């Protein structure tokens, strides 16, 4: 079996910009919906870890709805984190 050459998108700023522009609205809606569900269940403060946070749009939506929560985002892509 021949191994295919991998393409690393994690360090590609052009990919990061394309990805962010394509997924901003979707991630914002996800964050708003997730924050709403947490709030409805009584979560107002505490800690939230977003592993693979990308450009941070979900965390931004969560922070707006849950201002007392401590939010942390991590990602493998430096260019996406720079956008965040």
Biopython code that builds the backbone (N, CA, C, O; Angstrom):
import numpy as np
from Bio.PDB.StructureBuilder import StructureBuilder

atoms = [
    (1, "UNK", "N", (0.844, -1.165, 0.000)),
    (1, "UNK", "CA", (0.000, 0.000, 0.000)),
    (1, "UNK", "C", (0.894, 1.233, 0.000)),
    (1, "UNK", "O", (1.807, 1.359, 0.816)),
    (2, "UNK", "N", (0.617, 2.122, -0.914)),
    (2, "UNK", "CA", (1.423, 3.329, -1.048)),
    (2, "UNK", "C", (0.819, 4.440, -0.182)),
    (2, "UNK", "O", (-0.388, 4.678, -0.205)),
    (3, "UNK", "N", (1.669, 5.098, 0.563)),
    (3, "UNK", "CA", (1.217, 6.191, 1.428)),
    (3, "UNK", "C", (1.112, 7.479, 0.617)),
    (3, "UNK", "O", (2.029, 7.843, -0.118)),
    (4, "UNK", "N", (-0.017, 8.158, 0.765)),
    (4, "UNK", "CA", (-0.199, 9.421, 0.061)),
    (4, "UNK", "C", (0.486, 10.545, 0.817)),
    (4, "UNK", "O", (0.551, 10.550, 2.047)),
    (5, "UNK", "N", (0.988, 11.482, 0.058)),
    (5, "UNK", "CA", (1.605, 12.648, 0.659)),
    (5, "UNK", "C", (0.515, 13.499, 1.308)),
    (5, "UNK", "O", (-0.494, 13.815, 0.678)),
    (6, "UNK", "N", (0.726, 13.864, 2.562)),
    (6, "UNK", "CA", (-0.289, 14.648, 3.260)),
    (6, "UNK", "C", (-0.087, 16.141, 3.007)),
    (6, "UNK", "O", (1.030, 16.620, 2.810)),
    (7, "UNK", "N", (-1.186, 16.837, 3.020)),
    (7, "UNK", "CA", (-1.167, 18.285, 2.857)),
    (7, "UNK", "C", (-1.513, 18.889, 4.199)),
    (7, "UNK", "O", (-2.564, 18.584, 4.764)),
    (8, "UNK", "N", (-0.651, 19.737, 4.714)),
    (8, "UNK", "CA", (-0.886, 20.328, 6.019)),
    (8, "UNK", "C", (-1.574, 21.678, 5.862)),
    (8, "UNK", "O", (-0.972, 22.639, 5.383)),
    (9, "UNK", "N", (-2.835, 21.744, 6.266)),
    (9, "UNK", "CA", (-3.582, 22.998, 6.187)),
    (9, "UNK", "C", (-3.450, 23.799, 7.482)),
    (9, "UNK", "O", (-3.860, 24.958, 7.536)),
    (10, "UNK", "N", (-2.886, 23.195, 8.516)),
    (10, "UNK", "CA", (-2.826, 23.851, 9.810)),
    (10, "UNK", "C", (-1.983, 25.128, 9.815)),
    (10, "UNK", "O", (-2.213, 26.011, 10.641)),
    (11, "UNK", "N", (-1.015, 25.236, 8.909)),
    (11, "UNK", "CA", (-0.136, 26.400, 8.894)),
    (11, "UNK", "C", (-0.307, 27.255, 7.643)),
    (11, "UNK", "O", (0.595, 28.011, 7.280)),
    (12, "UNK", "N", (-1.442, 27.144, 6.991)),
    (12, "UNK", "CA", (-1.696, 27.855, 5.741)),
    (12, "UNK", "C", (-2.645, 29.029, 5.979)),
    (12, "UNK", "O", (-3.849, 28.821, 6.133)),
    (13, "UNK", "N", (-2.120, 30.272, 6.013)),
    (13, "UNK", "CA", (-2.981, 31.436, 6.258)),
    (13, "UNK", "C", (-4.093, 31.597, 5.224)),
    (13, "UNK", "O", (-5.196, 32.022, 5.567)),
    (14, "UNK", "N", (-3.820, 31.267, 3.979)),
    (14, "UNK", "CA", (-4.851, 31.396, 2.944)),
    (14, "UNK", "C", (-6.006, 30.435, 3.221)),
    (14, "UNK", "O", (-7.172, 30.801, 3.079)),
    (15, "UNK", "N", (-5.675, 29.210, 3.616)),
    (15, "UNK", "CA", (-6.715, 28.249, 3.978)),
    (15, "UNK", "C", (-7.521, 28.769, 5.164)),
    (15, "UNK", "O", (-8.748, 28.677, 5.165)),
    (16, "UNK", "N", (-6.848, 29.310, 6.166)),
    (16, "UNK", "CA", (-7.523, 29.819, 7.364)),
    (16, "UNK", "C", (-8.548, 30.888, 6.997)),
    (16, "UNK", "O", (-9.665, 30.875, 7.513)),
    (17, "UNK", "N", (-8.183, 31.807, 6.118)),
    (17, "UNK", "CA", (-9.112, 32.870, 5.705)),
    (17, "UNK", "C", (-10.299, 32.305, 4.925)),
    (17, "UNK", "O", (-11.440, 32.713, 5.144)),
    (18, "UNK", "N", (-10.028, 31.367, 4.016)),
    (18, "UNK", "CA", (-11.132, 30.744, 3.264)),
    (18, "UNK", "C", (-12.065, 29.990, 4.200)),
    (18, "UNK", "O", (-13.287, 30.092, 4.087)),
    (19, "UNK", "N", (-11.488, 29.239, 5.118)),
    (19, "UNK", "CA", (-12.273, 28.449, 6.058)),
    (19, "UNK", "C", (-13.148, 29.356, 6.919)),
    (19, "UNK", "O", (-14.337, 29.089, 7.089)),
    (20, "UNK", "N", (-12.571, 30.421, 7.459)),
    (20, "UNK", "CA", (-13.314, 31.334, 8.328)),
    (20, "UNK", "C", (-14.447, 32.018, 7.570)),
    (20, "UNK", "O", (-15.564, 32.118, 8.078)),
    (21, "UNK", "N", (-14.164, 32.487, 6.361)),
    (21, "UNK", "CA", (-15.213, 33.185, 5.618)),
    (21, "UNK", "C", (-16.351, 32.246, 5.222)),
    (21, "UNK", "O", (-17.501, 32.672, 5.116)),
    (22, "UNK", "N", (-16.037, 30.988, 5.007)),
    (22, "UNK", "CA", (-17.047, 30.014, 4.607)),
    (22, "UNK", "C", (-17.894, 29.528, 5.791)),
    (22, "UNK", "O", (-19.052, 29.157, 5.600)),
    (23, "UNK", "N", (-17.339, 29.524, 7.006)),
    (23, "UNK", "CA", (-18.006, 28.899, 8.146)),
    (23, "UNK", "C", (-18.434, 29.860, 9.262)),
    (23, "UNK", "O", (-18.941, 29.401, 10.286)),
    (24, "UNK", "N", (-18.252, 31.158, 9.102)),
    (24, "UNK", "CA", (-18.561, 32.101, 10.175)),
    (24, "UNK", "C", (-20.017, 32.024, 10.615)),
    (24, "UNK", "O", (-20.284, 31.872, 11.807)),
    (25, "UNK", "N", (-20.947, 32.121, 9.706)),
    (25, "UNK", "CA", (-22.372, 32.120, 10.059)),
    (25, "UNK", "C", (-22.776, 30.815, 10.740)),
    (25, "UNK", "O", (-23.515, 30.831, 11.724)),
    (26, "UNK", "N", (-22.302, 29.703, 10.227)),
    (26, "UNK", "CA", (-22.639, 28.403, 10.804)),
    (26, "UNK", "C", (-22.113, 28.296, 12.233)),
    (26, "UNK", "O", (-22.838, 27.851, 13.122)),
    (27, "UNK", "N", (-20.875, 28.693, 12.465)),
    (27, "UNK", "CA", (-20.294, 28.603, 13.808)),
    (27, "UNK", "C", (-20.981, 29.562, 14.774)),
    (27, "UNK", "O", (-21.156, 29.235, 15.948)),
    (28, "UNK", "N", (-21.370, 30.734, 14.297)),
    (28, "UNK", "CA", (-22.076, 31.691, 15.141)),
    (28, "UNK", "C", (-23.425, 31.103, 15.578)),
    (28, "UNK", "O", (-23.781, 31.169, 16.755)),
    (29, "UNK", "N", (-24.168, 30.532, 14.631)),
    (29, "UNK", "CA", (-25.459, 29.917, 14.970)),
    (29, "UNK", "C", (-25.278, 28.769, 15.965)),
    (29, "UNK", "O", (-26.061, 28.625, 16.904)),
    (30, "UNK", "N", (-24.253, 27.962, 15.755)),
    (30, "UNK", "CA", (-23.982, 26.853, 16.674)),
    (30, "UNK", "C", (-23.706, 27.387, 18.078)),
    (30, "UNK", "O", (-24.252, 26.875, 19.055)),
    (31, "UNK", "N", (-22.864, 28.408, 18.182)),
    (31, "UNK", "CA", (-22.539, 28.983, 19.483)),
    (31, "UNK", "C", (-23.752, 29.573, 20.167)),
    (31, "UNK", "O", (-23.930, 29.403, 21.373)),
    (32, "UNK", "N", (-24.590, 30.266, 19.407)),
    (32, "UNK", "CA", (-25.804, 30.852, 19.978)),
    (32, "UNK", "C", (-26.764, 29.773, 20.480)),
    (32, "UNK", "O", (-27.336, 29.897, 21.563)),
    (33, "UNK", "N", (-26.931, 28.731, 19.698)),
    (33, "UNK", "CA", (-27.825, 27.637, 20.095)),
    (33, "UNK", "C", (-27.278, 26.885, 21.312)),
    (33, "UNK", "O", (-28.025, 26.549, 22.231)),
    (34, "UNK", "N", (-25.994, 26.631, 21.307)),
    (34, "UNK", "CA", (-25.355, 25.929, 22.424)),
    (34, "UNK", "C", (-25.454, 26.769, 23.692)),
    (34, "UNK", "O", (-25.755, 26.235, 24.759)),
    (35, "UNK", "N", (-25.209, 28.070, 23.595)),
    (35, "UNK", "CA", (-25.308, 28.968, 24.750)),
    (35, "UNK", "C", (-26.735, 29.005, 25.283)),
    (35, "UNK", "O", (-26.948, 29.011, 26.496)),
    (36, "UNK", "N", (-27.699, 29.030, 24.389)),
    (36, "UNK", "CA", (-29.112, 29.038, 24.795)),
    (36, "UNK", "C", (-29.445, 27.778, 25.594)),
    (36, "UNK", "O", (-30.096, 27.853, 26.636)),
    (37, "UNK", "N", (-28.996, 26.621, 25.103)),
    (37, "UNK", "CA", (-29.276, 25.366, 25.794)),
    (37, "UNK", "C", (-28.593, 25.308, 27.157)),
    (37, "UNK", "O", (-29.185, 24.835, 28.126)),
    (38, "UNK", "N", (-27.363, 25.783, 27.237)),
    (38, "UNK", "CA", (-26.668, 25.821, 28.522)),
    (38, "UNK", "C", (-27.389, 26.733, 29.502)),
    (38, "UNK", "O", (-27.593, 26.379, 30.663)),
    (39, "UNK", "N", (-27.772, 27.913, 29.020)),
    (39, "UNK", "CA", (-28.457, 28.890, 29.871)),
    (39, "UNK", "C", (-29.798, 28.333, 30.366)),
    (39, "UNK", "O", (-30.146, 28.510, 31.534)),
    (40, "UNK", "N", (-30.541, 27.671, 29.497)),
    (40, "UNK", "CA", (-31.826, 27.076, 29.876)),
    (40, "UNK", "C", (-31.669, 26.009, 30.958)),
    (40, "UNK", "O", (-32.591, 25.764, 31.737)),
    (41, "UNK", "N", (-30.509, 25.385, 31.000)),
    (41, "UNK", "CA", (-30.253, 24.343, 31.991)),
    (41, "UNK", "C", (-29.588, 24.904, 33.252)),
    (41, "UNK", "O", (-29.162, 24.148, 34.125)),
    (42, "UNK", "N", (-29.504, 26.239, 33.341)),
    (42, "UNK", "CA", (-28.997, 26.873, 34.543)),
    (42, "UNK", "C", (-27.515, 27.171, 34.567)),
    (42, "UNK", "O", (-26.998, 27.629, 35.585)),
    (43, "UNK", "N", (-26.817, 26.922, 33.472)),
    (43, "UNK", "CA", (-25.386, 27.218, 33.430)),
    (43, "UNK", "C", (-25.209, 28.708, 33.164)),
    (43, "UNK", "O", (-25.582, 29.203, 32.101)),
    (44, "UNK", "N", (-24.641, 29.416, 34.128)),
    (44, "UNK", "CA", (-24.377, 30.844, 33.931)),
    (44, "UNK", "C", (-22.908, 31.174, 34.115)),
    (44, "UNK", "O", (-22.406, 32.134, 33.531)),
    (45, "UNK", "N", (-22.219, 30.385, 34.922)),
    (45, "UNK", "CA", (-20.784, 30.579, 35.085)),
    (45, "UNK", "C", (-20.125, 29.231, 35.302)),
    (45, "UNK", "O", (-20.749, 28.273, 35.759)),
    (46, "UNK", "N", (-18.882, 29.186, 34.971)),
    (46, "UNK", "CA", (-18.121, 27.946, 35.041)),
    (46, "UNK", "C", (-17.078, 27.990, 33.947)),
    (46, "UNK", "O", (-16.716, 29.064, 33.467)),
    (47, "UNK", "N", (-16.601, 26.837, 33.558)),
    (47, "UNK", "CA", (-15.534, 26.754, 32.551)),
    (47, "UNK", "C", (-16.012, 25.995, 31.331)),
    (47, "UNK", "O", (-16.711, 24.987, 31.431)),
    (48, "UNK", "N", (-15.615, 26.506, 30.179)),
    (48, "UNK", "CA", (-15.917, 25.853, 28.908)),
    (48, "UNK", "C", (-14.615, 25.768, 28.119)),
    (48, "UNK", "O", (-13.915, 26.767, 27.952)),
    (49, "UNK", "N", (-14.299, 24.581, 27.642)),
    (49, "UNK", "CA", (-13.138, 24.366, 26.783)),
    (49, "UNK", "C", (-13.642, 24.024, 25.393)),
    (49, "UNK", "O", (-14.414, 23.081, 25.220)),
    (50, "UNK", "N", (-13.209, 24.785, 24.411)),
    (50, "UNK", "CA", (-13.526, 24.490, 23.016)),
    (50, "UNK", "C", (-12.247, 23.961, 22.370)),
    (50, "UNK", "O", (-11.390, 24.733, 21.939)),
    (51, "UNK", "N", (-12.133, 22.632, 22.311)),
    (51, "UNK", "CA", (-10.991, 21.995, 21.667)),
    (51, "UNK", "C", (-11.244, 22.004, 20.167)),
    (51, "UNK", "O", (-12.299, 21.566, 19.707)),
    (52, "UNK", "N", (-10.287, 22.497, 19.417)),
    (52, "UNK", "CA", (-10.425, 22.698, 17.979)),
    (52, "UNK", "C", (-11.350, 23.889, 17.707)),
    (52, "UNK", "O", (-12.296, 23.797, 16.924)),
    (53, "UNK", "N", (-11.052, 24.998, 18.368)),
    (53, "UNK", "CA", (-11.907, 26.188, 18.299)),
    (53, "UNK", "C", (-11.812, 26.932, 16.975)),
    (53, "UNK", "O", (-12.630, 27.811, 16.702)),
    (54, "UNK", "N", (-10.830, 26.596, 16.150)),
    (54, "UNK", "CA", (-10.706, 27.283, 14.866)),
    (54, "UNK", "C", (-10.494, 28.763, 15.042)),
    (54, "UNK", "O", (-9.580, 29.183, 15.753)),
    (55, "UNK", "N", (-11.324, 29.560, 14.404)),
    (55, "UNK", "CA", (-11.184, 31.012, 14.438)),
    (55, "UNK", "C", (-12.017, 31.650, 15.542)),
    (55, "UNK", "O", (-12.130, 32.875, 15.591)),
    (56, "UNK", "N", (-12.599, 30.852, 16.426)),
    (56, "UNK", "CA", (-13.197, 31.334, 17.655)),
    (56, "UNK", "C", (-14.619, 31.849, 17.603)),
    (56, "UNK", "O", (-15.100, 32.384, 18.602)),
    (57, "UNK", "N", (-15.306, 31.715, 16.501)),
    (57, "UNK", "CA", (-16.653, 32.281, 16.381)),
    (57, "UNK", "C", (-17.643, 31.658, 17.365)),
    (57, "UNK", "O", (-18.503, 32.357, 17.901)),
    (58, "UNK", "N", (-17.532, 30.363, 17.603)),
    (58, "UNK", "CA", (-18.413, 29.710, 18.571)),
    (58, "UNK", "C", (-18.162, 30.262, 19.973)),
    (58, "UNK", "O", (-19.110, 30.528, 20.712)),
    (59, "UNK", "N", (-16.903, 30.433, 20.340)),
    (59, "UNK", "CA", (-16.576, 30.984, 21.655)),
    (59, "UNK", "C", (-17.070, 32.417, 21.809)),
    (59, "UNK", "O", (-17.504, 32.807, 22.893)),
    (60, "UNK", "N", (-17.010, 33.189, 20.761)),
    (60, "UNK", "CA", (-17.499, 34.570, 20.821)),
    (60, "UNK", "C", (-18.995, 34.580, 21.119)),
    (60, "UNK", "O", (-19.459, 35.353, 21.957)),
    (61, "UNK", "N", (-19.742, 33.730, 20.439)),
    (61, "UNK", "CA", (-21.187, 33.646, 20.680)),
    (61, "UNK", "C", (-21.471, 33.184, 22.110)),
    (61, "UNK", "O", (-22.373, 33.709, 22.762)),
    (62, "UNK", "N", (-20.709, 32.208, 22.599)),
    (62, "UNK", "CA", (-20.884, 31.748, 23.965)),
    (62, "UNK", "C", (-20.571, 32.855, 24.970)),
    (62, "UNK", "O", (-21.293, 33.024, 25.952)),
    (63, "UNK", "N", (-19.502, 33.606, 24.730)),
    (63, "UNK", "CA", (-19.095, 34.672, 25.644)),
    (63, "UNK", "C", (-20.153, 35.769, 25.738)),
    (63, "UNK", "O", (-20.365, 36.337, 26.809)),
    (64, "UNK", "N", (-20.813, 36.066, 24.628)),
    (64, "UNK", "CA", (-21.849, 37.094, 24.634)),
    (64, "UNK", "C", (-23.045, 36.662, 25.475)),
    (64, "UNK", "O", (-23.641, 37.484, 26.171)),
    (65, "UNK", "N", (-23.396, 35.398, 25.418)),
    (65, "UNK", "CA", (-24.571, 34.896, 26.140)),
    (65, "UNK", "C", (-24.250, 34.494, 27.580)),
    (65, "UNK", "O", (-25.122, 34.533, 28.449)),
    (66, "UNK", "N", (-22.999, 34.109, 27.829)),
    (66, "UNK", "CA", (-22.581, 33.629, 29.153)),
    (66, "UNK", "C", (-21.380, 34.445, 29.641)),
    (66, "UNK", "O", (-20.278, 33.904, 29.739)),
    (67, "UNK", "N", (-21.566, 35.723, 29.948)),
    (67, "UNK", "CA", (-20.432, 36.603, 30.261)),
    (67, "UNK", "C", (-19.671, 36.241, 31.537)),
    (67, "UNK", "O", (-18.532, 36.675, 31.709)),
    (68, "UNK", "N", (-20.266, 35.465, 32.423)),
    (68, "UNK", "CA", (-19.567, 35.089, 33.657)),
    (68, "UNK", "C", (-18.764, 33.797, 33.516)),
    (68, "UNK", "O", (-18.050, 33.415, 34.442)),
    (69, "UNK", "N", (-18.870, 33.130, 32.387)),
    (69, "UNK", "CA", (-18.156, 31.874, 32.168)),
    (69, "UNK", "C", (-16.712, 32.155, 31.751)),
    (69, "UNK", "O", (-16.419, 33.170, 31.119)),
    (70, "UNK", "N", (-15.826, 31.244, 32.113)),
    (70, "UNK", "CA", (-14.424, 31.306, 31.691)),
    (70, "UNK", "C", (-14.287, 30.411, 30.466)),
    (70, "UNK", "O", (-14.454, 29.195, 30.558)),
    (71, "UNK", "N", (-13.984, 31.010, 29.327)),
    (71, "UNK", "CA", (-13.916, 30.275, 28.064)),
    (71, "UNK", "C", (-12.475, 30.148, 27.605)),
    (71, "UNK", "O", (-11.705, 31.106, 27.663)),
    (72, "UNK", "N", (-12.118, 28.951, 27.146)),
    (72, "UNK", "CA", (-10.777, 28.693, 26.637)),
    (72, "UNK", "C", (-10.902, 27.972, 25.301)),
    (72, "UNK", "O", (-11.653, 27.004, 25.173)),
    (73, "UNK", "N", (-10.162, 28.451, 24.311)),
    (73, "UNK", "CA", (-10.138, 27.797, 23.012)),
    (73, "UNK", "C", (-8.736, 27.340, 22.675)),
    (73, "UNK", "O", (-7.767, 28.062, 22.909)),
    (74, "UNK", "N", (-8.626, 26.144, 22.128)),
    (74, "UNK", "CA", (-7.343, 25.628, 21.655)),
    (74, "UNK", "C", (-7.520, 25.096, 20.241)),
    (74, "UNK", "O", (-8.594, 24.623, 19.869)),
    (75, "UNK", "N", (-6.452, 25.179, 19.461)),
    (75, "UNK", "CA", (-6.496, 24.690, 18.090)),
    (75, "UNK", "C", (-5.074, 24.391, 17.626)),
    (75, "UNK", "O", (-4.118, 24.959, 18.153)),
    (76, "UNK", "N", (-4.929, 23.510, 16.649)),
    (76, "UNK", "CA", (-3.620, 23.186, 16.094)),
    (76, "UNK", "C", (-3.150, 24.204, 15.064)),
    (76, "UNK", "O", (-1.969, 24.229, 14.716)),
    (77, "UNK", "N", (-4.046, 25.034, 14.578)),
    (77, "UNK", "CA", (-3.732, 25.948, 13.490)),
    (77, "UNK", "C", (-3.419, 27.350, 14.012)),
    (77, "UNK", "O", (-4.306, 28.057, 14.491)),
    (78, "UNK", "N", (-2.153, 27.741, 13.915)),
    (78, "UNK", "CA", (-1.779, 29.103, 14.312)),
    (78, "UNK", "C", (-2.501, 30.164, 13.487)),
    (78, "UNK", "O", (-2.952, 31.156, 14.060)),
    (79, "UNK", "N", (-2.631, 30.004, 12.170)),
    (79, "UNK", "CA", (-3.353, 31.027, 11.403)),
    (79, "UNK", "C", (-4.819, 31.193, 11.820)),
    (79, "UNK", "O", (-5.328, 32.315, 11.823)),
    (80, "UNK", "N", (-5.505, 30.102, 12.169)),
    (80, "UNK", "CA", (-6.872, 30.228, 12.648)),
    (80, "UNK", "C", (-6.908, 30.902, 14.009)),
    (80, "UNK", "O", (-7.791, 31.719, 14.270)),
    (81, "UNK", "N", (-5.971, 30.577, 14.871)),
    (81, "UNK", "CA", (-5.914, 31.221, 16.184)),
    (81, "UNK", "C", (-5.624, 32.711, 16.053)),
    (81, "UNK", "O", (-6.135, 33.513, 16.835)),
    (82, "UNK", "N", (-4.819, 33.081, 15.085)),
    (82, "UNK", "CA", (-4.553, 34.508, 14.858)),
    (82, "UNK", "C", (-5.832, 35.238, 14.445)),
    (82, "UNK", "O", (-6.037, 36.390, 14.828)),
    (83, "UNK", "N", (-6.684, 34.584, 13.674)),
    (83, "UNK", "CA", (-7.966, 35.187, 13.326)),
    (83, "UNK", "C", (-8.868, 35.316, 14.557)),
    (83, "UNK", "O", (-9.623, 36.279, 14.692)),
    (84, "UNK", "N", (-8.777, 34.343, 15.435)),
    (84, "UNK", "CA", (-9.584, 34.384, 16.662)),
    (84, "UNK", "C", (-9.158, 35.556, 17.521)),
    (84, "UNK", "O", (-9.716, 35.767, 18.598)),
]
sb = StructureBuilder()
sb.init_structure("model")
sb.init_model(0)
sb.init_chain("A")
sb.init_seg("    ")
for serial, (resi, resn, name, xyz) in enumerate(atoms, 1):
    if name == "N":
        sb.init_residue(resn, " ", resi, " ")
    sb.init_atom(name, np.array(xyz, "f"), 0.0, 1.0, " ", f" {name:<3s}", serial, name[0])
structure = sb.get_structure()
